């Protein structure tokens, strides 16, 4: 099965936790081989887990969440509007 970014993002936590099926893991890994965006999101998610695993508190810059959601919306929109190749 060929996954798109939206599918990968929906399963990224389970992928990190190693709770996805072997088939889904293989599909995600195939997608990550050619998708820089999803690879960066995977790395960022892992980094966030490392940072939040200790007891220190970090404050996000003002407007960070809004900018993040806007960026993700743009990326999803760009991918949805991109021509498909077969």
Residue pairs with C-beta under 8 A, 6 or more apart in sequence:
1 23
1 27
2 27
2 31
3 27
3 28
3 30
3 31
4 31
4 79
5 31
5 35
5 37
5 38
5 75
5 76
5 79
6 76
6 79
7 31
8 15
8 28
8 31
8 32
8 35
8 38
8 41
9 38
9 41
11 20
11 24
11 28
12 38
12 41
12 42
12 45
13 45
14 20
15 24
15 25
15 28
15 42
16 42
16 45
16 46
16 49
18 25
20 28
31 38
32 38
32 39
32 42
37 75
51 58
52 58
